[in-house]
Amino acid sequence: PSILVLNGPNLNLLGTRQPEVYGRTTLSMIESSCRKKASALGFGLEFMQSNHEGVLIDTMHAARGVHDGMVLNAGALTHTSVALRDAISSVELPLVEVHLSNIHAREAFRHVSHIAPVALGQICGFGPLGYLLALEALAGHFEEAHA
Ligand code: DQA
């Protein structure tokens, strides 16, 4: 199976962006650990980041017939984007939602996720480990589907 990992706005700044909230790990370090985990699980992996909602949507559309599942940290678009949510519903690939921080322990506007209702599940509050847990969750999902 092949997995698309998508990262939304401002996640390119990880490492220097509000380290007290998001830690010191850069997105390229997260990409490396995802690649290690993916190969251990026997997954192919595409890893991308964009600050542009439309680019994230286009990338999801292109995943149809190419990838088998998705991991999404939509950043602030989580709380605002009906279009991104509709894209997930449209492509019908299993998706795990990830956030580095515990969005439920933060400002009220971060408590609502437009992604969660169309995701297999949500992982938040575990920092970069969340991406690896999301890959494990997809592995478990595929196993169940093929059982
Ligand atoms: C985030 C949480 C969002 O509320 C925020 O807008 C982000 C990062 C996280 O990974 O904790 O950009 O998705």
Backbone and ligand atoms as CSV (ligand in chain L), in Angstrom:
chain,resi,resn,atom,element,x,y,z
A,1,PRO,N,N,0.820,-1.224,0.000
A,1,PRO,CA,C,0.000,0.000,0.000
A,1,PRO,C,C,0.849,1.267,0.000
A,2,SER,N,N,0.264,2.311,-0.490
A,2,SER,CA,C,0.968,3.580,-0.582
A,2,SER,C,C,0.182,4.665,0.155
A,3,ILE,N,N,0.916,5.473,0.906
A,3,ILE,CA,C,0.289,6.487,1.772
A,3,ILE,C,C,0.745,7.881,1.371
A,4,LEU,N,N,-0.217,8.792,1.331
A,4,LEU,CA,C,0.056,10.210,1.097
A,4,LEU,C,C,-0.032,10.945,2.432
A,5,VAL,N,N,1.062,11.600,2.825
A,5,VAL,CA,C,1.067,12.413,4.045
A,5,VAL,C,C,1.023,13.878,3.638
A,6,LEU,N,N,-0.048,14.559,4.038
A,6,LEU,CA,C,-0.247,15.967,3.663
A,6,LEU,C,C,-0.116,16.869,4.885
A,7,ASN,N,N,0.576,17.983,4.679
A,7,ASN,CA,C,0.747,18.977,5.731
A,7,ASN,C,C,0.306,20.337,5.224
A,8,GLY,N,N,-0.489,21.018,6.020
A,8,GLY,CA,C,-1.059,22.295,5.606
A,8,GLY,C,C,-0.239,23.501,6.018
A,9,PRO,N,N,-0.891,24.659,6.042
A,9,PRO,CA,C,-0.246,25.950,6.240
A,9,PRO,C,C,0.633,26.039,7.485
A,10,ASN,N,N,1.773,26.667,7.304
A,10,ASN,CA,C,2.722,27.029,8.368
A,10,ASN,C,C,3.526,25.859,8.928
A,11,LEU,N,N,3.207,24.650,8.491
A,11,LEU,CA,C,3.954,23.504,9.023
A,11,LEU,C,C,5.356,23.424,8.423
A,12,ASN,N,N,5.605,24.151,7.333
A,12,ASN,CA,C,6.971,24.271,6.808
A,12,ASN,C,C,7.893,24.979,7.810
A,13,LEU,N,N,7.311,25.711,8.751
A,13,LEU,CA,C,8.123,26.463,9.723
A,13,LEU,C,C,8.413,25.675,11.007
A,14,LEU,N,N,7.970,24.418,11.054
A,14,LEU,CA,C,8.207,23.617,12.267
A,14,LEU,C,C,9.691,23.589,12.606
A,15,GLY,N,N,9.954,23.651,13.907
A,15,GLY,CA,C,11.350,23.706,14.377
A,15,GLY,C,C,11.640,25.077,14.957
A,16,THR,N,N,11.138,26.104,14.248
A,16,THR,CA,C,11.334,27.479,14.735
A,16,THR,C,C,10.016,28.144,15.071
A,17,ARG,N,N,8.891,27.534,14.634
A,17,ARG,CA,C,7.576,28.122,14.849
A,17,ARG,C,C,7.081,27.790,16.253
A,18,GLN,N,N,6.864,28.802,17.096
A,18,GLN,CA,C,6.317,28.598,18.454
A,18,GLN,C,C,6.782,27.280,19.055
A,19,PRO,N,N,8.099,27.124,19.278
A,19,PRO,CA,C,8.610,25.839,19.772
A,19,PRO,C,C,7.991,25.410,21.101
A,20,GLU,N,N,7.507,26.383,21.887
A,20,GLU,CA,C,6.864,26.042,23.165
A,20,GLU,C,C,5.554,25.274,22.931
A,21,VAL,N,N,4.962,25.462,21.739
A,21,VAL,CA,C,3.721,24.747,21.399
A,21,VAL,C,C,4.019,23.516,20.539
A,22,TYR,N,N,4.914,23.694,19.533
A,22,TYR,CA,C,5.085,22.663,18.502
A,22,TYR,C,C,6.411,21.916,18.583
A,23,GLY,N,N,7.275,22.308,19.524
A,23,GLY,CA,C,8.541,21.598,19.684
A,23,GLY,C,C,9.594,22.057,18.684
A,24,ARG,N,N,10.731,21.376,18.681
A,24,ARG,CA,C,11.895,21.778,17.879
A,24,ARG,C,C,12.115,20.881,16.666
A,25,THR,N,N,11.268,19.887,16.516
A,25,THR,CA,C,11.429,18.956,15.394
A,25,THR,C,C,10.978,19.623,14.108
A,26,THR,N,N,11.812,19.550,13.065
A,26,THR,CA,C,11.457,20.160,11.779
A,26,THR,C,C,10.587,19.200,10.963
A,27,LEU,N,N,9.942,19.766,9.927
A,27,LEU,CA,C,9.102,18.920,9.081
A,27,LEU,C,C,9.944,17.898,8.326
A,28,SER,N,N,11.175,18.268,7.978
A,28,SER,CA,C,11.997,17.286,7.259
A,28,SER,C,C,12.432,16.144,8.187
A,29,MET,N,N,12.587,16.426,9.492
A,29,MET,CA,C,12.838,15.339,10.449
A,29,MET,C,C,11.608,14.429,10.557
A,30,ILE,N,N,10.430,15.037,10.551
A,30,ILE,CA,C,9.190,14.235,10.599
A,30,ILE,C,C,9.084,13.384,9.332
A,31,GLU,N,N,9.433,13.989,8.206
A,31,GLU,CA,C,9.396,13.223,6.941
A,31,GLU,C,C,10.322,12.004,7.017
A,32,SER,N,N,11.550,12.204,7.534
A,32,SER,CA,C,12.499,11.077,7.646
A,32,SER,C,C,11.936,9.964,8.522
A,33,SER,N,N,11.346,10.348,9.668
A,33,SER,CA,C,10.844,9.283,10.547
A,33,SER,C,C,9.629,8.596,9.933
A,34,CYS,N,N,8.826,9.346,9.171
A,34,CYS,CA,C,7.698,8.715,8.454
A,34,CYS,C,C,8.214,7.721,7.414
A,35,ARG,N,N,9.305,8.086,6.725
A,35,ARG,CA,C,9.855,7.192,5.690
A,35,ARG,C,C,10.354,5.885,6.311
A,36,LYS,N,N,11.019,6.013,7.477
A,36,LYS,CA,C,11.500,4.815,8.194
A,36,LYS,C,C,10.334,3.923,8.589
A,37,LYS,N,N,9.309,4.550,9.191
A,37,LYS,CA,C,8.134,3.813,9.655
A,37,LYS,C,C,7.421,3.163,8.480
A,38,ALA,N,N,7.282,3.925,7.383
A,38,ALA,CA,C,6.583,3.399,6.208
A,38,ALA,C,C,7.312,2.175,5.664
A,39,SER,N,N,8.636,2.239,5.593
A,39,SER,CA,C,9.327,1.081,5.023
A,39,SER,C,C,9.247,-0.113,5.963
A,40,ALA,N,N,9.252,0.147,7.288
A,40,ALA,CA,C,9.065,-0.955,8.251
A,40,ALA,C,C,7.691,-1.613,8.090
A,41,LEU,N,N,6.699,-0.809,7.714
A,41,LEU,CA,C,5.341,-1.339,7.550
A,41,LEU,C,C,5.089,-1.861,6.133
A,42,GLY,N,N,6.076,-1.676,5.262
A,42,GLY,CA,C,5.920,-2.097,3.868
A,42,GLY,C,C,5.055,-1.158,3.047
A,43,PHE,N,N,5.021,0.123,3.440
A,43,PHE,CA,C,4.236,1.142,2.737
A,43,PHE,C,C,5.119,1.980,1.812
A,44,GLY,N,N,4.585,2.355,0.676
A,44,GLY,CA,C,5.150,3.465,-0.094
A,44,GLY,C,C,4.697,4.760,0.553
A,45,LEU,N,N,5.437,5.840,0.325
A,45,LEU,CA,C,5.098,7.097,0.986
A,45,LEU,C,C,5.342,8.308,0.094
A,46,GLU,N,N,4.336,9.161,-0.001
A,46,GLU,CA,C,4.529,10.502,-0.571
A,46,GLU,C,C,4.278,11.487,0.549
A,47,PHE,N,N,5.183,12.446,0.706
A,47,PHE,CA,C,5.098,13.405,1.811
A,47,PHE,C,C,5.106,14.798,1.226
A,48,MET,N,N,4.113,15.610,1.542
A,48,MET,CA,C,4.073,16.961,0.979
A,48,MET,C,C,3.580,17.982,1.998
A,49,GLN,N,N,3.897,19.232,1.715
A,49,GLN,CA,C,3.399,20.356,2.521
A,49,GLN,C,C,3.028,21.482,1.584
A,50,SER,N,N,1.915,22.157,1.874
A,50,SER,CA,C,1.578,23.364,1.136
A,50,SER,C,C,0.881,24.357,2.048
A,51,ASN,N,N,1.129,25.631,1.773
A,51,ASN,CA,C,0.428,26.691,2.494
A,51,ASN,C,C,-0.882,27.053,1.803
A,52,HIS,N,N,-1.190,26.344,0.702
A,52,HIS,CA,C,-2.330,26.723,-0.135
A,52,HIS,C,C,-3.404,25.637,-0.131
A,53,GLU,N,N,-4.578,26.027,0.287
A,53,GLU,CA,C,-5.713,25.114,0.378
A,53,GLU,C,C,-5.967,24.375,-0.936
A,54,GLY,N,N,-5.956,25.132,-2.050
A,54,GLY,CA,C,-6.241,24.535,-3.359
A,54,GLY,C,C,-5.203,23.492,-3.765
A,55,VAL,N,N,-3.957,23.730,-3.393
A,55,VAL,CA,C,-2.891,22.767,-3.717
A,55,VAL,C,C,-3.106,21.467,-2.927
A,56,LEU,N,N,-3.505,21.606,-1.668
A,56,LEU,CA,C,-3.795,20.414,-0.855
A,56,LEU,C,C,-4.953,19.630,-1.469
A,57,ILE,N,N,-5.976,20.344,-1.925
A,57,ILE,CA,C,-7.141,19.697,-2.544
A,57,ILE,C,C,-6.738,19.016,-3.850
A,58,ASP,N,N,-5.980,19.723,-4.694
A,58,ASP,CA,C,-5.511,19.128,-5.963
A,58,ASP,C,C,-4.685,17.868,-5.698
A,59,THR,N,N,-3.842,17.910,-4.666
A,59,THR,CA,C,-2.987,16.763,-4.347
A,59,THR,C,C,-3.836,15.575,-3.891
A,60,MET,N,N,-4.885,15.861,-3.128
A,60,MET,CA,C,-5.811,14.785,-2.719
A,60,MET,C,C,-6.514,14.176,-3.924
A,61,HIS,N,N,-6.971,15.023,-4.840
A,61,HIS,CA,C,-7.643,14.511,-6.045
A,61,HIS,C,C,-6.715,13.584,-6.821
A,62,ALA,N,N,-5.452,13.986,-6.904
A,62,ALA,CA,C,-4.468,13.218,-7.671
A,62,ALA,C,C,-4.112,11.902,-6.979
A,63,ALA,N,N,-4.469,11.785,-5.702
A,63,ALA,CA,C,-4.140,10.566,-4.936
A,63,ALA,C,C,-5.037,9.392,-5.306
A,64,ARG,N,N,-6.181,9.722,-5.912
A,64,ARG,CA,C,-7.134,8.671,-6.320
A,64,ARG,C,C,-6.491,7.705,-7.278
A,65,GLY,N,N,-6.555,6.420,-6.937
A,65,GLY,CA,C,-5.982,5.408,-7.820
A,65,GLY,C,C,-4.465,5.304,-7.722
A,66,VAL,N,N,-3.845,6.162,-6.924
A,66,VAL,CA,C,-2.382,6.165,-6.772
A,66,VAL,C,C,-2.013,5.717,-5.357
A,67,HIS,N,N,-2.708,6.275,-4.370
A,67,HIS,CA,C,-2.442,5.959,-2.966
A,67,HIS,C,C,-3.624,5.186,-2.362
A,68,ASP,N,N,-3.355,4.544,-1.224
A,68,ASP,CA,C,-4.376,3.723,-0.566
A,68,ASP,C,C,-4.892,4.341,0.727
A,69,GLY,N,N,-4.197,5.357,1.204
A,69,GLY,CA,C,-4.622,6.009,2.442
A,69,GLY,C,C,-3.898,7.333,2.590
A,70,MET,N,N,-4.396,8.148,3.511
A,70,MET,CA,C,-3.804,9.474,3.715
A,70,MET,C,C,-3.663,9.770,5.205
A,71,VAL,N,N,-2.636,10.573,5.502
A,71,VAL,CA,C,-2.444,11.155,6.829
A,71,VAL,C,C,-2.471,12.660,6.607
A,72,LEU,N,N,-3.263,13.375,7.392
A,72,LEU,CA,C,-3.412,14.817,7.167
A,72,LEU,C,C,-3.235,15.609,8.449
A,73,ASN,N,N,-2.246,16.519,8.435
A,73,ASN,CA,C,-2.210,17.603,9.410
A,73,ASN,C,C,-2.560,18.857,8.625
A,74,ALA,N,N,-3.808,19.292,8.732
A,74,ALA,CA,C,-4.292,20.411,7.921
A,74,ALA,C,C,-3.968,21.762,8.546
A,75,GLY,N,N,-3.269,21.764,9.697
A,75,GLY,CA,C,-2.984,23.042,10.358
A,75,GLY,C,C,-4.296,23.776,10.619
A,76,ALA,N,N,-4.279,25.084,10.474
A,76,ALA,CA,C,-5.464,25.887,10.790
A,76,ALA,C,C,-6.644,25.597,9.862
A,77,LEU,N,N,-6.382,25.022,8.685
A,77,LEU,CA,C,-7.480,24.686,7.760
A,77,LEU,C,C,-8.419,23.645,8.376
A,78,THR,N,N,-7.899,22.901,9.358
A,78,THR,CA,C,-8.716,21.947,10.125
A,78,THR,C,C,-9.993,22.610,10.634
A,79,HIS,N,N,-9.816,23.837,11.088
A,79,HIS,CA,C,-10.897,24.522,11.799
A,79,HIS,C,C,-11.752,25.379,10.877
A,80,THR,N,N,-11.362,25.482,9.609
A,80,THR,CA,C,-12.046,26.423,8.707
A,80,THR,C,C,-12.530,25.810,7.403
A,81,SER,N,N,-11.878,24.735,6.937
A,81,SER,CA,C,-12.060,24.370,5.527
A,81,SER,C,C,-13.090,23.276,5.268
A,82,VAL,N,N,-14.261,23.692,4.814
A,82,VAL,CA,C,-15.270,22.744,4.350
A,82,VAL,C,C,-14.812,22.133,3.022
A,83,ALA,N,N,-14.065,22.912,2.233
A,83,ALA,CA,C,-13.591,22.429,0.923
A,83,ALA,C,C,-12.632,21.248,1.072
A,84,LEU,N,N,-11.754,21.325,2.059
A,84,LEU,CA,C,-10.804,20.230,2.297
A,84,LEU,C,C,-11.558,18.988,2.785
A,85,ARG,N,N,-12.500,19.202,3.641
A,85,ARG,CA,C,-13.337,18.092,4.114
A,85,ARG,C,C,-14.087,17.438,2.952
A,86,ASP,N,N,-14.645,18.268,2.052
A,86,ASP,CA,C,-15.368,17.723,0.897
A,86,ASP,C,C,-14.429,16.939,-0.011
A,87,ALA,N,N,-13.192,17.390,-0.120
A,87,ALA,CA,C,-12.201,16.674,-0.939
A,87,ALA,C,C,-11.959,15.277,-0.359
A,88,ILE,N,N,-11.876,15.189,0.959
A,88,ILE,CA,C,-11.660,13.887,1.614
A,88,ILE,C,C,-12.840,12.965,1.331
A,89,SER,N,N,-14.061,13.499,1.467
A,89,SER,CA,C,-15.258,12.703,1.174
A,89,SER,C,C,-15.269,12.267,-0.283
A,90,SER,N,N,-14.793,13.134,-1.169
A,90,SER,CA,C,-14.853,12.866,-2.608
A,90,SER,C,C,-13.874,11.779,-3.043
A,91,VAL,N,N,-12.668,11.784,-2.469
A,91,VAL,CA,C,-11.666,10.821,-2.936
A,91,VAL,C,C,-11.846,9.451,-2.276
A,92,GLU,N,N,-12.579,9.414,-1.161
A,92,GLU,CA,C,-12.915,8.137,-0.515
A,92,GLU,C,C,-11.712,7.267,-0.190
A,93,LEU,N,N,-10.631,7.893,0.268
A,93,LEU,CA,C,-9.482,7.131,0.768
A,93,LEU,C,C,-9.485,7.241,2.297
A,94,PRO,N,N,-9.152,6.148,3.008
A,94,PRO,CA,C,-9.101,6.242,4.469
A,94,PRO,C,C,-8.060,7.269,4.907
A,95,LEU,N,N,-8.433,8.094,5.871
A,95,LEU,CA,C,-7.573,9.203,6.290
A,95,LEU,C,C,-7.482,9.258,7.808
A,96,VAL,N,N,-6.267,9.492,8.312
A,96,VAL,CA,C,-6.064,9.730,9.743
A,96,VAL,C,C,-5.654,11.186,9.929
A,97,GLU,N,N,-6.369,11.874,10.814
A,97,GLU,CA,C,-6.095,13.280,11.132
A,97,GLU,C,C,-5.037,13.359,12.225
A,98,VAL,N,N,-4.047,14.209,12.021
A,98,VAL,CA,C,-2.957,14.361,12.998
A,98,VAL,C,C,-2.767,15.826,13.366
A,99,HIS,N,N,-2.510,16.068,14.639
A,99,HIS,CA,C,-2.042,17.375,15.111
A,99,HIS,C,C,-0.933,17.146,16.115
A,100,LEU,N,N,0.087,17.978,16.042
A,100,LEU,CA,C,1.185,17.887,17.008
A,100,LEU,C,C,0.684,18.237,18.406
A,101,SER,N,N,-0.059,19.329,18.487
A,101,SER,CA,C,-0.540,19.810,19.780
A,101,SER,C,C,-1.897,19.179,20.099
A,102,ASN,N,N,-2.287,19.256,21.363
A,102,ASN,CA,C,-3.616,18.789,21.758
A,102,ASN,C,C,-4.604,19.932,21.508
A,103,ILE,N,N,-5.245,19.894,20.343
A,103,ILE,CA,C,-6.121,21.010,19.940
A,103,ILE,C,C,-7.284,21.202,20.928
A,104,HIS,N,N,-7.634,20.161,21.666
A,104,HIS,CA,C,-8.759,20.248,22.609
A,104,HIS,C,C,-8.372,20.950,23.904
A,105,ALA,N,N,-7.078,21.107,24.132
A,105,ALA,CA,C,-6.593,21.784,25.334
A,105,ALA,C,C,-6.211,23.231,25.029
A,106,ARG,N,N,-6.525,23.694,23.802
A,106,ARG,CA,C,-6.100,25.035,23.388
A,106,ARG,C,C,-7.319,25.955,23.216
A,107,GLU,N,N,-7.177,27.011,22.424
A,107,GLU,CA,C,-8.286,27.965,22.258
A,107,GLU,C,C,-9.535,27.264,21.731
A,108,ALA,N,N,-10.694,27.813,22.090
A,108,ALA,CA,C,-11.977,27.191,21.719
A,108,ALA,C,C,-12.102,26.998,20.207
A,109,PHE,N,N,-11.564,27.947,19.413
A,109,PHE,CA,C,-11.730,27.827,17.950
A,109,PHE,C,C,-10.976,26.623,17.393
A,110,ARG,N,N,-10.036,26.071,18.176
A,110,ARG,CA,C,-9.303,24.876,17.714
A,110,ARG,C,C,-10.006,23.572,18.119
A,111,HIS,N,N,-11.069,23.676,18.888
A,111,HIS,CA,C,-11.745,22.458,19.367
A,111,HIS,C,C,-12.588,21.815,18.277
A,112,VAL,N,N,-12.960,22.623,17.272
A,112,VAL,CA,C,-13.790,22.106,16.185
A,112,VAL,C,C,-12.899,21.694,15.018
A,113,SER,N,N,-13.092,20.455,14.561
A,113,SER,CA,C,-12.391,19.977,13.368
A,113,SER,C,C,-13.412,19.611,12.298
A,114,HIS,N,N,-13.267,20.226,11.120
A,114,HIS,CA,C,-14.106,19.834,9.978
A,114,HIS,C,C,-13.630,18.515,9.381
A,115,ILE,N,N,-12.417,18.107,9.755
A,115,ILE,CA,C,-11.812,16.893,9.202
A,115,ILE,C,C,-12.280,15.645,9.971
A,116,ALA,N,N,-12.411,15.772,11.285
A,116,ALA,CA,C,-12.669,14.603,12.141
A,116,ALA,C,C,-13.856,13.741,11.682
A,117,PRO,N,N,-14.991,14.357,11.261
A,117,PRO,CA,C,-16.137,13.508,10.881
A,117,PRO,C,C,-15.898,12.642,9.640
A,118,VAL,N,N,-14.907,13.007,8.825
A,118,VAL,CA,C,-14.629,12.207,7.621
A,118,VAL,C,C,-13.302,11.455,7.731
A,119,ALA,N,N,-12.736,11.418,8.941
A,119,ALA,CA,C,-11.477,10.696,9.193
A,119,ALA,C,C,-11.782,9.359,9.881
A,120,LEU,N,N,-10.845,8.406,9.750
A,120,LEU,CA,C,-10.956,7.170,10.540
A,120,LEU,C,C,-10.863,7.523,12.020
A,121,GLY,N,N,-9.976,8.473,12.314
A,121,GLY,CA,C,-9.776,8.901,13.686
A,121,GLY,C,C,-8.834,10.083,13.729
A,122,GLN,N,N,-8.699,10.634,14.934
A,122,GLN,CA,C,-7.871,11.825,15.140
A,122,GLN,C,C,-6.805,11.517,16.181
A,123,ILE,N,N,-5.563,11.903,15.883
A,123,ILE,CA,C,-4.465,11.740,16.841
A,123,ILE,C,C,-3.918,13.129,17.121
A,124,CYS,N,N,-3.946,13.565,18.368
A,124,CYS,CA,C,-3.411,14.892,18.667
A,124,CYS,C,C,-2.780,14.910,20.041
A,125,GLY,N,N,-1.768,15.755,20.186
A,125,GLY,CA,C,-1.162,15.961,21.496
A,125,GLY,C,C,0.117,15.186,21.733
A,126,PHE,N,N,0.535,14.372,20.760
A,126,PHE,CA,C,1.726,13.535,20.947
A,126,PHE,C,C,2.928,13.997,20.131
A,127,GLY,N,N,2.857,15.224,19.619
A,127,GLY,CA,C,3.981,15.746,18.850
A,127,GLY,C,C,4.204,14.924,17.594
A,128,PRO,N,N,5.470,14.868,17.121
A,128,PRO,CA,C,5.794,14.160,15.881
A,128,PRO,C,C,5.430,12.673,15.901
A,129,LEU,N,N,5.391,12.082,17.097
A,129,LEU,CA,C,4.999,10.668,17.214
A,129,LEU,C,C,3.627,10.413,16.594
A,130,GLY,N,N,2.778,11.435,16.598
A,130,GLY,CA,C,1.427,11.296,16.044
A,130,GLY,C,C,1.422,10.812,14.597
A,131,TYR,N,N,2.408,11.265,13.813
A,131,TYR,CA,C,2.481,10.845,12.401
A,131,TYR,C,C,2.746,9.340,12.303
A,132,LEU,N,N,3.609,8.853,13.205
A,132,LEU,CA,C,3.958,7.423,13.178
A,132,LEU,C,C,2.783,6.587,13.666
A,133,LEU,N,N,2.082,7.103,14.671
A,133,LEU,CA,C,0.876,6.420,15.157
A,133,LEU,C,C,-0.183,6.364,14.056
A,134,ALA,N,N,-0.252,7.429,13.261
A,134,ALA,CA,C,-1.230,7.472,12.161
A,134,ALA,C,C,-0.907,6.400,11.123
A,135,LEU,N,N,0.382,6.209,10.822
A,135,LEU,CA,C,0.779,5.164,9.863
A,135,LEU,C,C,0.425,3.787,10.422
A,136,GLU,N,N,0.668,3.589,11.733
A,136,GLU,CA,C,0.281,2.325,12.389
A,136,GLU,C,C,-1.226,2.114,12.302
A,137,ALA,N,N,-1.975,3.194,12.499
A,137,ALA,CA,C,-3.446,3.100,12.465
A,137,ALA,C,C,-3.909,2.666,11.073
A,138,LEU,N,N,-3.264,3.199,10.029
A,138,LEU,CA,C,-3.634,2.797,8.664
A,138,LEU,C,C,-3.275,1.330,8.427
A,139,ALA,N,N,-2.114,0.914,8.955
A,139,ALA,CA,C,-1.719,-0.501,8.822
A,139,ALA,C,C,-2.776,-1.399,9.458
A,140,GLY,N,N,-3.231,-1.032,10.631
A,140,GLY,CA,C,-4.274,-1.792,11.322
A,140,GLY,C,C,-5.571,-1.794,10.526
A,141,HIS,N,N,-5.886,-0.661,9.941
A,141,HIS,CA,C,-7.112,-0.541,9.135
A,141,HIS,C,C,-7.053,-1.455,7.908
A,142,PHE,N,N,-5.906,-1.486,7.237
A,142,PHE,CA,C,-5.770,-2.332,6.039
A,142,PHE,C,C,-5.851,-3.810,6.413
A,143,GLU,N,N,-5.226,-4.153,7.560
A,143,GLU,CA,C,-5.257,-5.544,8.016
A,143,GLU,C,C,-6.690,-5.992,8.260
A,144,GLU,N,N,-7.452,-5.137,8.919
A,144,GLU,CA,C,-8.836,-5.422,9.234
A,144,GLU,C,C,-9.656,-5.583,7.947
A,145,ALA,N,N,-9.382,-4.689,6.992
A,145,ALA,CA,C,-10.119,-4.691,5.727
A,145,ALA,C,C,-9.863,-5.976,4.942
A,146,HIS,N,N,-8.636,-6.540,5.093
A,146,HIS,CA,C,-8.270,-7.732,4.319
A,146,HIS,C,C,-8.487,-9.028,5.095
A,147,ALA,N,N,-8.940,-8.892,6.361
A,147,ALA,CA,C,-9.132,-10.090,7.193
A,147,ALA,C,C,-10.382,-10.875,6.775
L,1,DQA,C1,C,-1.889,22.050,14.353
L,1,DQA,C2,C,-2.981,22.653,15.257
L,1,DQA,C3,C,-3.726,23.757,14.529
L,1,DQA,O1,O,-4.723,24.332,15.388
L,1,DQA,C4,C,-2.778,24.857,14.110
L,1,DQA,O2,O,-3.475,25.853,13.363
L,1,DQA,C5,C,-1.606,24.341,13.343
L,1,DQA,C6,C,-0.955,23.117,13.807
L,1,DQA,C7,C,-1.016,21.027,15.122
L,1,DQA,O3,O,-0.333,20.240,14.467
L,1,DQA,O4,O,-0.991,21.033,16.362
L,1,DQA,O5,O,-1.145,24.964,12.390
L,1,DQA,O6,O,-2.524,21.369,13.275
